[in-house]
Amino acid sequence: MVGLVKRYPAGAVILTEGQAGGQLHVIHQGQVRISKVVPGVGEEALTILSPGDFFGEVEFFDVSPASAHAIAHSDCEILAIPHREVQALMQSRPDLSAKFLWAFGRTLAGRLRDTNKRMASLIAISRAF
């Protein structure tokens, strides 16, 4: 598998929402903030990712532009692996393919669970007004 180690200072934009990503990013050091820009509000952090976490998996599955911004929350080092390299590895190594898919699924399930909690909180707050 071929990847490129990239270093970003705190505050650097790694990925912009709507940008064609084409890479799976694995955090080796530091933290990355995943966020959306809310009109009239500004940047809203969705989560802070740490070493061992990854992003770019949504674009891996549906070949679409980045669904959120990724910003270096601290100085960080990231392994960027082109999606085609991940796909080639998964095709050549079914044993690793299952592990990748399991990790992606668990990560997406956790993120969906967090999103559901946030939505429930927002609905409760909006009904209070």
C-alpha positions, 0 to 999 in steps of 0.5 A, spaced: 500 500 500 502 506 498 501 512 502 504 519 503 505 522 510 503 529 510 504 534 516 500 540 517 500 546 522 495 547 527 489 551 523 491 548 517 485 546 512 486 539 510 480 538 506 475 543 504 467 541 504 465 539 497 473 538 495 474 532 491 478 528 496 480 521 493 484 519 499 483 515 506 486 519 511 489 516 517 492 520 523 498 518 526 500 524 530 496 530 533 488 532 532 484 533 526 477 537 527 471 535 522 467 541 521 461 544 517 460 551 516 453 553 518 450 560 515 450 565 520 453 561 525 460 560 522 464 553 523 461 548 528 465 542 530 462 535 529 468 531 532 475 531 534 479 526 531 485 523 534 491 518 532 489 512 529 482 515 527 481 516 520 477 520 515 475 520 508 471 514 508 465 517 506 468 519 500 471 512 499 464 509 499 460 513 495 465 517 490 463 524 492 466 530 494 468 531 501 462 532 506 465 536 511 471 540 512 478 537 516 482 542 519 488 540 523 486 542 531 493 541 533 500 540 529 499 533 526 502 528 521 497 524 517 498 518 512 494 520 506 492 513 502 489 514 495 482 510 495 485 506 489 490 503 493 485 501 499 481 498 493 487 494 490 489 492 497 482 490 499 481 486 492 488 482 493 487 481 500 480 479 502 482 477 509 484 485 510 478 487 506 473 484 512 477 488 517 477 494 513 470 494 512 468 492 519 473 498 522 469 503 517 462 500 519 464 501 527 466 508 525 460 510 521 456 507 526 459 511 532 459 517 528 451 516 526 450 515 534 453 521 535 449 525 530 443 522 532 444 524 540 446 531 537 439 532 533 435 529 539 438 535 543 437 540 537 430 538 537 429 538 544 432 545 544 428 548 539 421 546 542 423 549 548 422 556 544 
